[in-house]
Amino acid sequence: MNLFRIRFTPDAAIGYLVVKPVRAMGWDAYAVRPGIDPRQSEEEFLTPVLEERFRHASGELAGIVGVVSENLASGTLGGLSMGVLARATGVPDYDETSADGGLLWSPEVVRQAHEQAKWNSGPEGDEPALMHEARLFLDVCASEGLAIWFDW
């Protein structure tokens, strides 16, 4: 049973199709500058330079799978990607001891997760577009020394 559908929307400005979830899953991952507590801070999670890195990664995704991701372009992963990072890295994306399940990976955890990631698509793996989106997200986070906040 499908819990979501994907709508492909043409985006003339960038010349690619944009993947947009029709039904949100309630899970999101956010790239966050170190030192910011996303649960309490009113600061922007990313600087304009970091936002540009994620837009570039979304363009890279288009070169791989033929679509860009608005989520990746904004430094996030949406509900469709739930579990992809945890499966690839072996690092949980949910805190069972937290009242809301939220979890913050420090930049060090992000680097370790990046080093141990094993990306698998196909019949026993994740859908290729979601796997590549998550991989590019983790690549940028690790290379820029960012934290990742998982919010439920």
Secondary structure, 3 states (H helix, E strand, C coil): CCCCCEEEEEECCCCEEEEEECCCCCCEEEEECCCCCCCCCCCCCCCHHHHHHHHHHHHHHHHHHCEEEHHHHCCEECHHHCCHHHHHHCCCCCCCCCCCCCEEECHHHHHHHHHHCCCCECCCCECHHHHHHHHHHHHHHHHCCCEEEEEC
